[in-house]
Amino acid sequence: MLGSLELSKKINEIFTNSYGNIDIIIGSSLGIHDKIKKEADMCLSLSKMTFPHGLFRAIILEQIYRAFKIINNETYHK
């Protein structure tokens, strides 16, 4: 789990160091298969709770938006 500032630093690091794309895999209510976790460069949990996929897509999109606002030193309404 990361806070908003930590996530923005990680995203900025990825883009600054030209790692390429950020691919986001949303697990099922059963989680993500261990094989996928082993292949990942990073695993991130936003909550221990289970969310519907549609709602989670909105949550992760908002967090990415917030991260870029932080990276660009722009204000963001909390």
PDB file of N, CA, C and O in Angstrom:
ATOM      1  N   MET A   1       0.842  -1.182   0.000  1.00  0.00           N
ATOM      2  CA  MET A   1       0.000   0.000   0.000  1.00  0.00           C
ATOM      3  C   MET A   1       0.884   1.242   0.000  1.00  0.00           C
ATOM      4  O   MET A   1       1.898   1.301   0.696  1.00  0.00           O
ATOM      5  N   LEU A   2       0.483   2.230  -0.791  1.00  0.00           N
ATOM      6  CA  LEU A   2       1.194   3.499  -0.865  1.00  0.00           C
ATOM      7  C   LEU A   2       0.207   4.638  -0.653  1.00  0.00           C
ATOM      8  O   LEU A   2      -0.970   4.525  -0.998  1.00  0.00           O
ATOM      9  N   GLY A   3       0.695   5.736  -0.085  1.00  0.00           N
ATOM     10  CA  GLY A   3      -0.099   6.948  -0.018  1.00  0.00           C
ATOM     11  C   GLY A   3      -0.020   7.680  -1.343  1.00  0.00           C
ATOM     12  O   GLY A   3       0.718   7.273  -2.241  1.00  0.00           O
ATOM     13  N   SER A   4      -0.780   8.760  -1.467  1.00  0.00           N
ATOM     14  CA  SER A   4      -0.809   9.516  -2.722  1.00  0.00           C
ATOM     15  C   SER A   4       0.558  10.073  -3.093  1.00  0.00           C
ATOM     16  O   SER A   4       0.954  10.015  -4.257  1.00  0.00           O
ATOM     17  N   LEU A   5       1.284  10.614  -2.115  1.00  0.00           N
ATOM     18  CA  LEU A   5       2.612  11.166  -2.405  1.00  0.00           C
ATOM     19  C   LEU A   5       3.574  10.070  -2.849  1.00  0.00           C
ATOM     20  O   LEU A   5       4.346  10.261  -3.789  1.00  0.00           O
ATOM     21  N   GLU A   6       3.530   8.931  -2.177  1.00  0.00           N
ATOM     22  CA  GLU A   6       4.411   7.818  -2.536  1.00  0.00           C
ATOM     23  C   GLU A   6       4.088   7.290  -3.929  1.00  0.00           C
ATOM     24  O   GLU A   6       4.994   6.983  -4.704  1.00  0.00           O
ATOM     25  N   LEU A   7       2.799   7.183  -4.248  1.00  0.00           N
ATOM     26  CA  LEU A   7       2.400   6.718  -5.571  1.00  0.00           C
ATOM     27  C   LEU A   7       2.860   7.702  -6.639  1.00  0.00           C
ATOM     28  O   LEU A   7       3.339   7.289  -7.696  1.00  0.00           O
ATOM     29  N   SER A   8       2.720   8.995  -6.377  1.00  0.00           N
ATOM     30  CA  SER A   8       3.151   9.983  -7.374  1.00  0.00           C
ATOM     31  C   SER A   8       4.661   9.908  -7.590  1.00  0.00           C
ATOM     32  O   SER A   8       5.127  10.058  -8.719  1.00  0.00           O
ATOM     33  N   LYS A   9       5.424   9.681  -6.536  1.00  0.00           N
ATOM     34  CA  LYS A   9       6.879   9.546  -6.682  1.00  0.00           C
ATOM     35  C   LYS A   9       7.231   8.317  -7.509  1.00  0.00           C
ATOM     36  O   LYS A   9       8.132   8.363  -8.346  1.00  0.00           O
ATOM     37  N   LYS A  10       6.517   7.214  -7.274  1.00  0.00           N
ATOM     38  CA  LYS A  10       6.775   5.978  -8.019  1.00  0.00           C
ATOM     39  C   LYS A  10       6.440   6.163  -9.500  1.00  0.00           C
ATOM     40  O   LYS A  10       7.215   5.758 -10.367  1.00  0.00           O
ATOM     41  N   ILE A  11       5.299   6.768  -9.790  1.00  0.00           N
ATOM     42  CA  ILE A  11       4.907   7.010 -11.183  1.00  0.00           C
ATOM     43  C   ILE A  11       5.914   7.935 -11.852  1.00  0.00           C
ATOM     44  O   ILE A  11       6.316   7.694 -12.990  1.00  0.00           O
ATOM     45  N   ASN A  12       6.320   8.984 -11.162  1.00  0.00           N
ATOM     46  CA  ASN A  12       7.298   9.921 -11.715  1.00  0.00           C
ATOM     47  C   ASN A  12       8.624   9.214 -11.981  1.00  0.00           C
ATOM     48  O   ASN A  12       9.264   9.463 -13.003  1.00  0.00           O
ATOM     49  N   GLU A  13       9.032   8.350 -11.088  1.00  0.00           N
ATOM     50  CA  GLU A  13      10.272   7.577 -11.260  1.00  0.00           C
ATOM     51  C   GLU A  13      10.199   6.689 -12.499  1.00  0.00           C
ATOM     52  O   GLU A  13      11.161   6.603 -13.261  1.00  0.00           O
ATOM     53  N   ILE A  14       9.077   6.042 -12.697  1.00  0.00           N
ATOM     54  CA  ILE A  14       8.902   5.162 -13.857  1.00  0.00           C
ATOM     55  C   ILE A  14       9.008   5.956 -15.152  1.00  0.00           C
ATOM     56  O   ILE A  14       9.696   5.536 -16.083  1.00  0.00           O
ATOM     57  N   PHE A  15       8.329   7.109 -15.219  1.00  0.00           N
ATOM     58  CA  PHE A  15       8.373   7.913 -16.440  1.00  0.00           C
ATOM     59  C   PHE A  15       9.720   8.597 -16.627  1.00  0.00           C
ATOM     60  O   PHE A  15      10.180   8.738 -17.760  1.00  0.00           O
ATOM     61  N   THR A  16      10.360   9.021 -15.552  1.00  0.00           N
ATOM     62  CA  THR A  16      11.656   9.686 -15.630  1.00  0.00           C
ATOM     63  C   THR A  16      12.740   8.728 -16.107  1.00  0.00           C
ATOM     64  O   THR A  16      13.603   9.107 -16.899  1.00  0.00           O
ATOM     65  N   ASN A  17      12.698   7.502 -15.631  1.00  0.00           N
ATOM     66  CA  ASN A  17      13.720   6.514 -15.984  1.00  0.00           C
ATOM     67  C   ASN A  17      13.380   5.735 -17.243  1.00  0.00           C
ATOM     68  O   ASN A  17      14.080   4.784 -17.593  1.00  0.00           O
ATOM     69  N   SER A  18      12.316   6.126 -17.926  1.00  0.00           N
ATOM     70  CA  SER A  18      11.915   5.519 -19.204  1.00  0.00           C
ATOM     71  C   SER A  18      11.772   4.004 -19.144  1.00  0.00           C
ATOM     72  O   SER A  18      12.262   3.293 -20.022  1.00  0.00           O
ATOM     73  N   TYR A  19      11.106   3.516 -18.116  1.00  0.00           N
ATOM     74  CA  TYR A  19      10.838   2.085 -18.040  1.00  0.00           C
ATOM     75  C   TYR A  19       9.827   1.652 -19.101  1.00  0.00           C
ATOM     76  O   TYR A  19       9.743   0.472 -19.440  1.00  0.00           O
ATOM     77  N   GLY A  20       9.077   2.589 -19.612  1.00  0.00           N
ATOM     78  CA  GLY A  20       8.071   2.247 -20.612  1.00  0.00           C
ATOM     79  C   GLY A  20       6.678   2.435 -20.069  1.00  0.00           C
ATOM     80  O   GLY A  20       6.398   3.409 -19.371  1.00  0.00           O
ATOM     81  N   ASN A  21       5.818   1.515 -20.384  1.00  0.00           N
ATOM     82  CA  ASN A  21       4.417   1.607 -20.001  1.00  0.00           C
ATOM     83  C   ASN A  21       4.177   1.151 -18.574  1.00  0.00           C
ATOM     84  O   ASN A  21       4.965   0.409 -17.989  1.00  0.00           O
ATOM     85  N   ILE A  22       3.072   1.614 -18.042  1.00  0.00           N
ATOM     86  CA  ILE A  22       2.572   1.095 -16.774  1.00  0.00           C
ATOM     87  C   ILE A  22       1.329   0.285 -17.110  1.00  0.00           C
ATOM     88  O   ILE A  22       0.339   0.822 -17.606  1.00  0.00           O
ATOM     89  N   ASP A  23       1.391  -0.985 -16.840  1.00  0.00           N
ATOM     90  CA  ASP A  23       0.241  -1.864 -17.060  1.00  0.00           C
ATOM     91  C   ASP A  23      -0.385  -2.164 -15.706  1.00  0.00           C
ATOM     92  O   ASP A  23       0.306  -2.521 -14.752  1.00  0.00           O
ATOM     93  N   ILE A  24      -1.684  -2.016 -15.636  1.00  0.00           N
ATOM     94  CA  ILE A  24      -2.398  -2.249 -14.380  1.00  0.00           C
ATOM     95  C   ILE A  24      -3.290  -3.468 -14.553  1.00  0.00           C
ATOM     96  O   ILE A  24      -4.116  -3.526 -15.465  1.00  0.00           O
ATOM     97  N   ILE A  25      -3.113  -4.430 -13.673  1.00  0.00           N
ATOM     98  CA  ILE A  25      -3.938  -5.634 -13.678  1.00  0.00           C
ATOM     99  C   ILE A  25      -4.789  -5.607 -12.425  1.00  0.00           C
ATOM    100  O   ILE A  25      -4.267  -5.529 -11.313  1.00  0.00           O
ATOM    101  N   ILE A  26      -6.081  -5.671 -12.603  1.00  0.00           N
ATOM    102  CA  ILE A  26      -7.006  -5.674 -11.471  1.00  0.00           C
ATOM    103  C   ILE A  26      -7.377  -7.125 -11.186  1.00  0.00           C
ATOM    104  O   ILE A  26      -7.895  -7.829 -12.052  1.00  0.00           O
ATOM    105  N   GLY A  27      -7.105  -7.554  -9.971  1.00  0.00           N
ATOM    106  CA  GLY A  27      -7.391  -8.937  -9.603  1.00  0.00           C
ATOM    107  C   GLY A  27      -8.870  -9.182  -9.374  1.00  0.00           C
ATOM    108  O   GLY A  27      -9.661  -8.251  -9.229  1.00  0.00           O
ATOM    109  N   SER A  28      -9.216 -10.437  -9.345  1.00  0.00           N
ATOM    110  CA  SER A  28     -10.598 -10.831  -9.053  1.00  0.00           C
ATOM    111  C   SER A  28     -10.811 -10.817  -7.540  1.00  0.00           C
ATOM    112  O   SER A  28      -9.905 -10.463  -6.786  1.00  0.00           O
ATOM    113  N   SER A  29     -11.978 -11.192  -7.109  1.00  0.00           N
ATOM    114  CA  SER A  29     -12.242 -11.265  -5.667  1.00  0.00           C
ATOM    115  C   SER A  29     -11.383 -12.343  -5.004  1.00  0.00           C
ATOM    116  O   SER A  29     -11.258 -12.386  -3.780  1.00  0.00           O
ATOM    117  N   LEU A  30     -10.797 -13.209  -5.826  1.00  0.00           N
ATOM    118  CA  LEU A  30      -9.907 -14.248  -5.311  1.00  0.00           C
ATOM    119  C   LEU A  30      -8.446 -13.816  -5.338  1.00  0.00           C
ATOM    120  O   LEU A  30      -7.567 -14.559  -4.901  1.00  0.00           O
ATOM    121  N   GLY A  31      -8.186 -12.616  -5.850  1.00  0.00           N
ATOM    122  CA  GLY A  31      -6.819 -12.112  -5.922  1.00  0.00           C
ATOM    123  C   GLY A  31      -6.216 -12.321  -7.297  1.00  0.00           C
ATOM    124  O   GLY A  31      -6.929 -12.510  -8.283  1.00  0.00           O
ATOM    125  N   ILE A  32      -4.888 -12.285  -7.348  1.00  0.00           N
ATOM    126  CA  ILE A  32      -4.146 -12.453  -8.597  1.00  0.00           C
ATOM    127  C   ILE A  32      -3.288 -13.695  -8.483  1.00  0.00           C
ATOM    128  O   ILE A  32      -2.707 -13.959  -7.430  1.00  0.00           O
ATOM    129  N   HIS A  33      -3.204 -14.455  -9.554  1.00  0.00           N
ATOM    130  CA  HIS A  33      -2.430 -15.696  -9.565  1.00  0.00           C
ATOM    131  C   HIS A  33      -0.972 -15.410  -9.236  1.00  0.00           C
ATOM    132  O   HIS A  33      -0.423 -14.393  -9.660  1.00  0.00           O
ATOM    133  N   ASP A  34      -0.349 -16.303  -8.483  1.00  0.00           N
ATOM    134  CA  ASP A  34       1.043 -16.130  -8.070  1.00  0.00           C
ATOM    135  C   ASP A  34       1.995 -15.967  -9.250  1.00  0.00           C
ATOM    136  O   ASP A  34       2.980 -15.237  -9.143  1.00  0.00           O
ATOM    137  N   LYS A  35       1.726 -16.626 -10.364  1.00  0.00           N
ATOM    138  CA  LYS A  35       2.581 -16.517 -11.547  1.00  0.00           C
ATOM    139  C   LYS A  35       2.623 -15.066 -12.054  1.00  0.00           C
ATOM    140  O   LYS A  35       3.681 -14.563 -12.433  1.00  0.00           O
ATOM    141  N   ILE A  36       1.483 -14.418 -12.053  1.00  0.00           N
ATOM    142  CA  ILE A  36       1.408 -13.024 -12.494  1.00  0.00           C
ATOM    143  C   ILE A  36       2.150 -12.131 -11.507  1.00  0.00           C
ATOM    144  O   ILE A  36       2.873 -11.222 -11.915  1.00  0.00           O
ATOM    145  N   LYS A  37       1.980 -12.382 -10.222  1.00  0.00           N
ATOM    146  CA  LYS A  37       2.673 -11.586  -9.201  1.00  0.00           C
ATOM    147  C   LYS A  37       4.189 -11.697  -9.343  1.00  0.00           C
ATOM    148  O   LYS A  37       4.906 -10.711  -9.174  1.00  0.00           O
ATOM    149  N   LYS A  38       4.669 -12.887  -9.651  1.00  0.00           N
ATOM    150  CA  LYS A  38       6.110 -13.097  -9.801  1.00  0.00           C
ATOM    151  C   LYS A  38       6.672 -12.367 -11.011  1.00  0.00           C
ATOM    152  O   LYS A  38       7.826 -11.940 -10.993  1.00  0.00           O
ATOM    153  N   GLU A  39       5.874 -12.216 -12.060  1.00  0.00           N
ATOM    154  CA  GLU A  39       6.302 -11.531 -13.278  1.00  0.00           C
ATOM    155  C   GLU A  39       6.250 -10.012 -13.140  1.00  0.00           C
ATOM    156  O   GLU A  39       6.905  -9.299 -13.900  1.00  0.00           O
ATOM    157  N   ALA A  40       5.482  -9.518 -12.185  1.00  0.00           N
ATOM    158  CA  ALA A  40       5.275  -8.076 -12.032  1.00  0.00           C
ATOM    159  C   ALA A  40       6.509  -7.389 -11.455  1.00  0.00           C
ATOM    160  O   ALA A  40       7.219  -7.956 -10.625  1.00  0.00           O
ATOM    161  N   ASP A  41       6.752  -6.164 -11.906  1.00  0.00           N
ATOM    162  CA  ASP A  41       7.812  -5.345 -11.326  1.00  0.00           C
ATOM    163  C   ASP A  41       7.382  -4.769  -9.987  1.00  0.00           C
ATOM    164  O   ASP A  41       8.210  -4.486  -9.121  1.00  0.00           O
ATOM    165  N   MET A  42       6.079  -4.600  -9.829  1.00  0.00           N
ATOM    166  CA  MET A  42       5.549  -4.026  -8.598  1.00  0.00           C
ATOM    167  C   MET A  42       4.124  -4.511  -8.387  1.00  0.00           C
ATOM    168  O   MET A  42       3.349  -4.607  -9.338  1.00  0.00           O
ATOM    169  N   CYS A  43       3.783  -4.813  -7.155  1.00  0.00           N
ATOM    170  CA  CYS A  43       2.401  -5.139  -6.790  1.00  0.00           C
ATOM    171  C   CYS A  43       1.918  -4.052  -5.849  1.00  0.00           C
ATOM    172  O   CYS A  43       2.635  -3.656  -4.930  1.00  0.00           O
ATOM    173  N   LEU A  44       0.720  -3.577  -6.071  1.00  0.00           N
ATOM    174  CA  LEU A  44       0.156  -2.492  -5.284  1.00  0.00           C
ATOM    175  C   LEU A  44      -1.242  -2.870  -4.838  1.00  0.00           C
ATOM    176  O   LEU A  44      -2.054  -3.333  -5.638  1.00  0.00           O
ATOM    177  N   SER A  45      -1.516  -2.675  -3.580  1.00  0.00           N
ATOM    178  CA  SER A  45      -2.845  -2.887  -3.034  1.00  0.00           C
ATOM    179  C   SER A  45      -3.393  -1.546  -2.592  1.00  0.00           C
ATOM    180  O   SER A  45      -2.701  -0.799  -1.900  1.00  0.00           O
ATOM    181  N   LEU A  46      -4.608  -1.224  -2.971  1.00  0.00           N
ATOM    182  CA  LEU A  46      -5.231   0.019  -2.530  1.00  0.00           C
ATOM    183  C   LEU A  46      -6.113  -0.196  -1.314  1.00  0.00           C
ATOM    184  O   LEU A  46      -6.466   0.758  -0.620  1.00  0.00           O
ATOM    185  N   SER A  47      -6.473  -1.460  -1.051  1.00  0.00           N
ATOM    186  CA  SER A  47      -7.330  -1.753   0.091  1.00  0.00           C
ATOM    187  C   SER A  47      -7.380  -3.263   0.306  1.00  0.00           C
ATOM    188  O   SER A  47      -7.148  -4.040  -0.621  1.00  0.00           O
ATOM    189  N   LYS A  48      -7.680  -3.661   1.515  1.00  0.00           N
ATOM    190  CA  LYS A  48      -7.891  -5.076   1.795  1.00  0.00           C
ATOM    191  C   LYS A  48      -9.330  -5.484   1.468  1.00  0.00           C
ATOM    192  O   LYS A  48      -9.673  -6.666   1.481  1.00  0.00           O
ATOM    193  N   MET A  49     -10.162  -4.484   1.176  1.00  0.00           N
ATOM    194  CA  MET A  49     -11.554  -4.760   0.839  1.00  0.00           C
ATOM    195  C   MET A  49     -11.682  -5.205  -0.611  1.00  0.00           C
ATOM    196  O   MET A  49     -10.768  -4.998  -1.410  1.00  0.00           O
ATOM    197  N   THR A  50     -12.801  -5.808  -0.947  1.00  0.00           N
ATOM    198  CA  THR A  50     -13.098  -6.229  -2.313  1.00  0.00           C
ATOM    199  C   THR A  50     -14.053  -5.213  -2.936  1.00  0.00           C
ATOM    200  O   THR A  50     -15.059  -4.839  -2.334  1.00  0.00           O
ATOM    201  N   PHE A  51     -13.719  -4.769  -4.163  1.00  0.00           N
ATOM    202  CA  PHE A  51     -14.541  -3.799  -4.882  1.00  0.00           C
ATOM    203  C   PHE A  51     -14.981  -4.374  -6.220  1.00  0.00           C
ATOM    204  O   PHE A  51     -14.272  -5.202  -6.793  1.00  0.00           O
ATOM    205  N   PRO A  52     -16.141  -3.952  -6.734  1.00  0.00           N
ATOM    206  CA  PRO A  52     -16.510  -4.325  -8.095  1.00  0.00           C
ATOM    207  C   PRO A  52     -15.504  -3.703  -9.070  1.00  0.00           C
ATOM    208  O   PRO A  52     -14.970  -2.623  -8.819  1.00  0.00           O
ATOM    209  N   HIS A  53     -15.250  -4.408 -10.194  1.00  0.00           N
ATOM    210  CA  HIS A  53     -14.251  -3.941 -11.156  1.00  0.00           C
ATOM    211  C   HIS A  53     -14.540  -2.532 -11.665  1.00  0.00           C
ATOM    212  O   HIS A  53     -13.623  -1.720 -11.787  1.00  0.00           O
ATOM    213  N   GLY A  54     -15.786  -2.236 -11.960  1.00  0.00           N
ATOM    214  CA  GLY A  54     -16.145  -0.910 -12.476  1.00  0.00           C
ATOM    215  C   GLY A  54     -15.808   0.185 -11.484  1.00  0.00           C
ATOM    216  O   GLY A  54     -15.280   1.229 -11.866  1.00  0.00           O
ATOM    217  N   LEU A  55     -16.104  -0.038 -10.226  1.00  0.00           N
ATOM    218  CA  LEU A  55     -15.790   0.945  -9.194  1.00  0.00           C
ATOM    219  C   LEU A  55     -14.288   1.065  -9.011  1.00  0.00           C
ATOM    220  O   LEU A  55     -13.771   2.170  -8.841  1.00  0.00           O
ATOM    221  N   PHE A  56     -13.587  -0.045  -9.044  1.00  0.00           N
ATOM    222  CA  PHE A  56     -12.146  -0.001  -8.846  1.00  0.00           C
ATOM    223  C   PHE A  56     -11.444   0.732  -9.983  1.00  0.00           C
ATOM    224  O   PHE A  56     -10.458   1.434  -9.757  1.00  0.00           O
ATOM    225  N   ARG A  57     -11.948   0.571 -11.207  1.00  0.00           N
ATOM    226  CA  ARG A  57     -11.361   1.313 -12.331  1.00  0.00           C
ATOM    227  C   ARG A  57     -11.451   2.813 -12.085  1.00  0.00           C
ATOM    228  O   ARG A  57     -10.510   3.550 -12.380  1.00  0.00           O
ATOM    229  N   ALA A  58     -12.575   3.267 -11.547  1.00  0.00           N
ATOM    230  CA  ALA A  58     -12.736   4.690 -11.239  1.00  0.00           C
ATOM    231  C   ALA A  58     -11.785   5.105 -10.120  1.00  0.00           C
ATOM    232  O   ALA A  58     -11.210   6.192 -10.171  1.00  0.00           O
ATOM    233  N   ILE A  59     -11.616   4.262  -9.122  1.00  0.00           N
ATOM    234  CA  ILE A  59     -10.723   4.577  -7.998  1.00  0.00           C
ATOM    235  C   ILE A  59      -9.284   4.685  -8.478  1.00  0.00           C
ATOM    236  O   ILE A  59      -8.599   5.649  -8.137  1.00  0.00           O
ATOM    237  N   ILE A  60      -8.809   3.725  -9.257  1.00  0.00           N
ATOM    238  CA  ILE A  60      -7.416   3.757  -9.714  1.00  0.00           C
ATOM    239  C   ILE A  60      -7.195   4.920 -10.682  1.00  0.00           C
ATOM    240  O   ILE A  60      -6.131   5.538 -10.660  1.00  0.00           O
ATOM    241  N   LEU A  61      -8.165   5.225 -11.517  1.00  0.00           N
ATOM    242  CA  LEU A  61      -8.053   6.369 -12.423  1.00  0.00           C
ATOM    243  C   LEU A  61      -7.929   7.667 -11.629  1.00  0.00           C
ATOM    244  O   LEU A  61      -7.117   8.527 -11.970  1.00  0.00           O
ATOM    245  N   GLU A  62      -8.723   7.812 -10.580  1.00  0.00           N
ATOM    246  CA  GLU A  62      -8.658   9.010  -9.744  1.00  0.00           C
ATOM    247  C   GLU A  62      -7.294   9.104  -9.063  1.00  0.00           C
ATOM    248  O   GLU A  62      -6.748  10.201  -8.941  1.00  0.00           O
ATOM    249  N   GLN A  63      -6.739   7.993  -8.621  1.00  0.00           N
ATOM    250  CA  GLN A  63      -5.432   8.002  -7.971  1.00  0.00           C
ATOM    251  C   GLN A  63      -4.317   8.374  -8.947  1.00  0.00           C
ATOM    252  O   GLN A  63      -3.373   9.074  -8.581  1.00  0.00           O
ATOM    253  N   ILE A  64      -4.430   7.907 -10.178  1.00  0.00           N
ATOM    254  CA  ILE A  64      -3.444   8.278 -11.201  1.00  0.00           C
ATOM    255  C   ILE A  64      -3.562   9.771 -11.510  1.00  0.00           C
ATOM    256  O   ILE A  64      -2.549  10.460 -11.637  1.00  0.00           O
ATOM    257  N   TYR A  65      -4.779  10.266 -11.631  1.00  0.00           N
ATOM    258  CA  TYR A  65      -5.004  11.693 -11.861  1.00  0.00           C
ATOM    259  C   TYR A  65      -4.393  12.507 -10.724  1.00  0.00           C
ATOM    260  O   TYR A  65      -3.696  13.493 -10.964  1.00  0.00           O
ATOM    261  N   ARG A  66      -4.657  12.092  -9.485  1.00  0.00           N
ATOM    262  CA  ARG A  66      -4.124  12.778  -8.312  1.00  0.00           C
ATOM    263  C   ARG A  66      -2.594  12.760  -8.346  1.00  0.00           C
ATOM    264  O   ARG A  66      -1.957  13.768  -8.038  1.00  0.00           O
ATOM    265  N   ALA A  67      -2.002  11.622  -8.717  1.00  0.00           N
ATOM    266  CA  ALA A  67      -0.540  11.495  -8.780  1.00  0.00           C
ATOM    267  C   ALA A  67       0.048  12.503  -9.766  1.00  0.00           C
ATOM    268  O   ALA A  67       1.052  13.149  -9.463  1.00  0.00           O
ATOM    269  N   PHE A  68      -0.561  12.642 -10.929  1.00  0.00           N
ATOM    270  CA  PHE A  68      -0.039  13.592 -11.910  1.00  0.00           C
ATOM    271  C   PHE A  68      -0.236  15.039 -11.465  1.00  0.00           C
ATOM    272  O   PHE A  68       0.583  15.897 -11.793  1.00  0.00           O
ATOM    273  N   LYS A  69      -1.299  15.321 -10.731  1.00  0.00           N
ATOM    274  CA  LYS A  69      -1.472  16.657 -10.166  1.00  0.00           C
ATOM    275  C   LYS A  69      -0.339  16.946  -9.177  1.00  0.00           C
ATOM    276  O   LYS A  69       0.208  18.048  -9.167  1.00  0.00           O
ATOM    277  N   ILE A  70       0.012  15.968  -8.352  1.00  0.00           N
ATOM    278  CA  ILE A  70       1.101  16.126  -7.388  1.00  0.00           C
ATOM    279  C   ILE A  70       2.431  16.301  -8.121  1.00  0.00           C
ATOM    280  O   ILE A  70       3.213  17.190  -7.785  1.00  0.00           O
ATOM    281  N   ILE A  71       2.688  15.455  -9.122  1.00  0.00           N
ATOM    282  CA  ILE A  71       3.932  15.537  -9.892  1.00  0.00           C
ATOM    283  C   ILE A  71       4.111  16.920 -10.504  1.00  0.00           C
ATOM    284  O   ILE A  71       5.223  17.447 -10.544  1.00  0.00           O
ATOM    285  N   ASN A  72       3.012  17.510 -10.984  1.00  0.00           N
ATOM    286  CA  ASN A  72       3.058  18.817 -11.648  1.00  0.00           C
ATOM    287  C   ASN A  72       2.868  19.981 -10.680  1.00  0.00           C
ATOM    288  O   ASN A  72       2.674  21.121 -11.102  1.00  0.00           O
ATOM    289  N   ASN A  73       2.924  19.688  -9.374  1.00  0.00           N
ATOM    290  CA  ASN A  73       2.767  20.722  -8.334  1.00  0.00           C
ATOM    291  C   ASN A  73       1.483  21.527  -8.501  1.00  0.00           C
ATOM    292  O   ASN A  73       1.462  22.737  -8.273  1.00  0.00           O
ATOM    293  N   GLU A  74       0.418  20.845  -8.899  1.00  0.00           N
ATOM    294  CA  GLU A  74      -0.879  21.489  -9.053  1.00  0.00           C
ATOM    295  C   GLU A  74      -1.740  21.158  -7.836  1.00  0.00           C
ATOM    296  O   GLU A  74      -1.547  20.130  -7.187  1.00  0.00           O
ATOM    297  N   THR A  75      -2.680  22.030  -7.540  1.00  0.00           N
ATOM    298  CA  THR A  75      -3.558  21.778  -6.400  1.00  0.00           C
ATOM    299  C   THR A  75      -4.601  20.727  -6.779  1.00  0.00           C
ATOM    300  O   THR A  75      -4.969  20.569  -7.943  1.00  0.00           O
ATOM    301  N   TYR A  76      -5.058  20.024  -5.757  1.00  0.00           N
ATOM    302  CA  TYR A  76      -6.089  19.016  -5.965  1.00  0.00           C
ATOM    303  C   TYR A  76      -7.028  19.061  -4.775  1.00  0.00           C
ATOM    304  O   TYR A  76      -6.589  19.000  -3.626  1.00  0.00           O
ATOM    305  N   HIS A  77      -8.283  19.164  -5.041  1.00  0.00           N
ATOM    306  CA  HIS A  77      -9.280  19.207  -3.973  1.00  0.00           C
ATOM    307  C   HIS A  77      -9.343  17.868  -3.260  1.00  0.00           C
ATOM    308  O   HIS A  77      -9.489  16.822  -3.893  1.00  0.00           O
ATOM    309  N   LYS A  78      -9.235  17.904  -1.959  1.00  0.00           N
ATOM    310  CA  LYS A  78      -9.315  16.657  -1.161  1.00  0.00           C
ATOM    311  C   LYS A  78     -10.725  16.400  -0.752  1.00  0.00           C
ATOM    312  O   LYS A  78     -11.002  15.406  -0.080  1.00  0.00           O
TER     313      LYS A  78
END
